[in-house]
């Protein structure tokens, strides 16, 4: 069916702030859908309250509404567009996760879509109700002849108890209409049931839970589908969970394509998935189906079906190169698959099942250290905050690359001297999955636990365990040699299995640089292969690459052809985590677009499958690789860019600055010495002293004895923190010598050989921050924000008002003056963020970060100016500050609202301090300070302050 020409404008509903269970994968799908619709000449209207996204940027949509995701604001938008004489024709609610779907259903029930004559496209409301209501889903599957777990829905505590008695233990509880498995869990023993049932009933917005038999330990698979209005289906890819049933898919290591799925079972799953999608409704679009298989008899049961794009569809898009959200958006306006072109090849039909000749491994990223006392076990409720993906020619290579991407101070899967050797602790970890079980499987093989014991404890498929066991066997072989007599074949095998030079150096007791030199000498070089959706059957137009190692004549060619254009490389921010989230991806994307405008060929390096920066449409070349020195250096050697931009990708990219400097690679923008200046507290404070800028008394120590000694001259309370960290990691306010000693010992244990900073903490001070752009000669303050909470709460966890609401004109003048002086003295080229404490009319500088900050996207959205674009052109030397005509839109106040995911950790107190805990943010505009919302948060500003 051709495009529906009646649809002239579409409203896309976003997913709101980032929370655990709903992250930036919906920024990716929403941005892609918006671009896809605009290509068709459709006016795109977008509502989302998250300022850190590309989705809410003017480059994505014709009209962006940064408003809370509530019915009244939907009505406001529909009314406004009707009054403009350009009424909204349709709403696309499948690109904003559960939040968007729930809002679309609420509006439907309230008759809003009907009243304004708005069609719901891309989904069927009845299909959503069938899939989200656990009882309707169960009954529909039984009607279709699809196996499901034995169980029923409970709408009361009493009913739940009755069902449990019927089925018997172990059981699983799944609340209806929740996201990321919230409120769900396994119950093995009768005595734990009452508490779990109560929690599940409260977690469900409709207070219903499905109580069913447990299939813990069964195998888990997912299929990503697309269907058009004719009923044409394609399977985008199969995904296999490395972890068996019992761990939420968002917390599971996943592999694509499925590795241990026999073709007969795969065909059965395909047929079931198609039957299920047809059975729930006749809508056109994307769908994710989850199955479980009993390893004893290969019985397949359906777990759930999501009739929308999801976390898995972002992964599947990046895994195959097939842009699911882009195609789903076009299908939503009437196109069929056979009428669309696959954007990757630019010549083949979109009605073409991707075929991949490599392996994808996704490993989640957790942040348990931010939630003291949290239950670290993994179960039905998702707890990870992000994910990294590795692409390799085999499972082992992809697995090692995913582990290198996590940024948890590991060099891959083991071979770094950080193994656990306590047999009982390892066994405990294998039987009770937590974030580090993967590493402990490696450790178990390393200390000689039997294969049978490891499999019995983990229930992980033998094929996966054998792959890890093979790595240990390879390491034992390597350890028999020195670097000089290590056979070329053995070194090549290690590289083909994903081992970093650093890991090989550890095994051989030598340096990483020497391993690098040796493999170059032996001609063992990385080659770059194209992600092309069709296993090289057709030529790909999209330059999307991953690396591997030359394996004789099978595929010797380097598919990444280097052009003679001037190039710039942008380093991405890796997996999302608390302290470094989607806002850095926003900056990276704008950096790439600005460099393109300045005439550069742009090269993006990142490993996060959820983000817009890893959309192959954004940069001229995308290298989906770990932001890990060896990988970055090899790409630089291959591409030879003019330089590398490190100040947009958060701490991940900044950490590369020293190595880049050492190897003589140009850092575009602020140089390494200035970046390091900000981190070296001694040098930075000397600079402040020279400039006559006040700062809290401080000192630097490397031992607990020195800390206690120093505290006597600084005076308590003290702010204690390690250097070179982001998101306030390991920061704490201490009020006596005992607390000080304990915290310093802890930091030295967690981050050995680090300088520890002790600052006199200015109790009762107000906190403020400023962002600026600078060209080395001139600085322009893009925004000054005042925190509503007092000093002591991390800036990422504070509500912030732009502009300030009760600082005096003199205090604001001091902030602006200090910011300009610091930016110019440090020769900043690009962005800088400066944090302040204000007490008794004096403005003290707490710290300066010459890089993109968390607040930059917030200011860009509030003032409606593309400051990252401007900053990138200053970094490149393409423009000066005076070349820009700044016209910020300043009306009322914009408030940055931190959003937390404490509901995932019910045992953790909502205490806030110098270490950041929020997972996302929203923006809210107020006209005046009498606003009810402002009054409420101002009244509660001291409520959660802890140490």
Secondary structure, 3 states (H helix, E strand, C coil): CCCCCCCCEEEEECCCCCECCECCHHHHHHHHHHHHHHHCCCEEEEECCCCCCCCCCCCCCCEEECCCCCHHHHHHHHHHHHHCCCCCCEEECCCCHHHHHHHHHHHHHCCHHHHCCCEEECCCHHHHHHHHCHHHHHHHHHHHCCCCCCEEEECCHHHHHHHHHHHCCCEEEEECCCCCCCCCEEECCHHHHHHHHHHHHHHCCCCCEEEEECCCCCEEEEEEEEECCCCCEEEEEEEEECCCCCCCHHHCCEEECCCCCCHHHHHHHHHHHHHHHHHHCCCCEEEEEEEEECCCCCCEEEEEEECCCCHHHHHHHHHHCCCHHHHHHHHHCCCCHHHCECCCCCCCECCCCCECCCEEEEEEECCHHHCCCCCCCCCCCCCCCEEEEEEECCHHHHHHHHHHHCCCCCCCCCCCCCCCCCHHHHHHHHHCCCCCHHHHHHHHHHCCCCHHHHHHHHCCCHHHHHHHHHHHHHHHHHCCCCCCCCCHHHHHHHHHCCCCHHHHHHHHCCCHHHHHHHHHHCCCCEEEEECCCECCCCCCCCCEEEEEECCCCCCCCCCCCCCCCCEEEEECCCCCECCECHHHHHHHHHHHHHHHHCCCEEEEEECCCCCCCCCCCCCCEEEECCCCHHHHHHHHHHHCCCEEECCCCHHHHHCCHHHHHHCCCCECCCCHHHHHHHHCHHHHHHHHHHHCCCCCCEEEECCHHHHHHHHHHHCCCEEEEECCCCCCCCCEEECCHHHHHHHHHHHHHHCCCCCEEEEECCCCCEEEEEEEEEECCCEEEEEEEEECCCCCCCHHHCCEEECCCCCCHHHHHHHHHHHHHHHHHCCCEEEEEEEEEEECCEEEEEEEECCCCCCHHHHHHHHCCCHHHHHHHHHCCCCCHHHCCCCCCCCCEEEEEEECCHHHCCCCCCCECCCCCCCEEEEEEECCCCCHHHHHHHHCCCCCECC
